[in-house]
Amino acid sequence: MSAVKSEAQKMIKSLLDDCTYEDIQYHLYVIKKIEQGIKRTEI
């Protein structure tokens, strides 16, 4: 299993049982933006 898929599954499992698709999309967006910011600082 890829690291991205594993990380996404872990994030989804940490959400509340009544979360929406929008909640999942928002959390994936935030994680992506944080990773992009970290990569920019490593240049």
Sequence and secondary structure as in RCSB ss.txt:
>XXXX:A:sequence
MSAVKSEAQKMIKSLLDDCTYEDIQYHLYVIKKIEQGIKRTEI
>XXXX:A:secstr
  HHHHHHHHHHHHS TT  HHHHHHHHHHHHHHHHHHHHHT 
